[in-house]
Amino acid sequence: MLTFRRSKFTLLVLYVFVVIGGSIWFWQSSQNRQLANHQEQLERFAEYISSKLDKYVHLPQLIAKNPALVAALQSTDAYLLDEYDNTIASSNDNWLFKSLTPLSEQDRLAILNSRQYLDQPIRSMNLIGDISQEHAELKNPTSSGEISGWLADICFMPLCQNAKP
């Protein structure tokens, strides 16, 4: 009878060790799989971000070739605009990636479809004025009816052969 109880106890202890060992092994293998999955997702995301940034890698060398543009960007307030009057480079971070003038719905959709700014909508600074002139005064009507304005010296310098003047 004693050997029967002893063998049952031995089997119970063995069973407990197998269950605990199996649980630990299962938990560690699940954690390793999850870690590998997350690492793979992180690498894909990093590659996606890198590919999005690669299209701007040529800008510093291109800008450095134009001394007038370098001098303008080193001034106190300088802004580099794209064809939709959105600031793509700015000495003032508050103006970066914003439209100077209100965008038409057609321009807004064209910018969104180009994914130039990923999925971020371009906010407008709602300045009023003719930005196509060399010396333009851009005004910003406030809700109180007051108008504050900026005098903008516009210098059109195409960065490449295909750019619009």
N, C-alpha and C positions, 0 to 999 in steps of 0.2 A: 504494500500500500504506500509505503514511504517512497519507494522508487517511482511509483506512478505519479505521486504528487510532485516529486522532484523533477520528473521529465515534463510535467505540465507547466511547472514554474519556469523551467529552462526554455520551453517553447514560447511561453508568454514573454519572457525577457528578450528572447531572440526576435519575436514578432515586434515588440516595442522598438528595439534597435533598428530593425529593417524599416519600420514605418518612419521613424525619426530620420534615419539616413536617407531614405527615399524622398522625404519631404524637403530636406535640405538640398539634395541634388536637384530636385525639380525646381525649387525656388531659385537656386543659383543659375540653372540653365535658362529659365525664363527671364531672369534679370539680364543675363548676358545677351540673349536674343533681342530684348528690348533695347539694351544699350547699343547694340550693333545697328538696329533699325534707326534709332535716333541719330547715331553718328552718320549714317548714310543720308538721312534727311538733311542734316546740318551741312554736309558736304555738297549736296545738290543745291541747297539754298545759297551757300557761299559761291558756288559756281555761277548761279543765276545772277547774283549781285555783281560779281566780277564781270560777267558778260555785258551787263547793263552799263557798267562804268567804263568798259573798254572803248566804247564809241566816243568818249570824251578825252581819251589819253593823248590825242594829237593836239588838243587846244593849247597847252602851254608853249609847245614849240612853235605853233603857228602864230600865236600872239607875240612871242618874243622876236619874231622876224620884223615886226612893224614898230619902230621906235616911237612914232606918234601915239600909237595905241598903248604902248607900255607906259608912256608919260601920262596919258589920260587916265589910265587905271590906277596910277600911283597918286593921283591928286586926291583931295579930300572926299569928293563925291563923284564917283564915276560908275556908269552902268553900261553894260554890254547887252544889247537887245537883239532878239531874233526877229524874224519877218512879221511876227504878230505883235510886236512891241512888248514882249515879255522879257523881263530881266533874266539873263542866263548867267551873268557875272556882275557882281556889285560890290562896291566898297562899303555899302551899308547893308547889313544882314536883314534888316526889316524890309528891304525892297526886293530881296532875292526871290526869284520864281513867282513874281506877281506881274500882272498886266498893268501898264501905265494907264491905258485908256480902256473903256468898257469894250469887251469882246462881243462880236456878233455871234449868234447861235451857230452859224456855219463855221466860223473860226474856232469856236469852243469845241465843236465836234471834231474838226480836223486835228486839233491839238490832242484831244482825248484818243482819237483813233491812231495817231502816230506813236502814242505811248512814250513820247519824248520825256514826259514828266511822270512816267509810270501811270498809276491810276489816280494821282492827286489832281483835283480840280485846281485850275489857275484862278486865284482871287484877283479881282480888279481893284486898283487904287482909285478908280473913277475920276481920274484927272481929265480936265476938259482943255482942249487946245489942239492946234494943228502941228503934230509932231513931224510932219514931212518938211517943215521949214528949217533952215539952218539955225535961226535964233527963234525959239518958240517959247511962249509963256504958257505954262501949264497951270491951270487953276483947279482947286479942289473945293467945291461948294460943300459946306458943312450943313448939318441939320438945323443949325440956328440961323441959317441964311447968310452967315459971314463967308467971305471968300478969302482963302489964303492961296498964294500962288508962288511958283518957282519959275525962274528964268532958266531955260534950258538951252545950252549951246550944243547943237546937234552936229556931230561930225560923222558923215557916212564914210566908212572905210570897209570895203569888202575884205573879208578874211581869206577868201579863196576866189578862184576864177568864176565859179558858178554863183557866187553870192549876189544878191540884189544890191545896187548902189543906193 
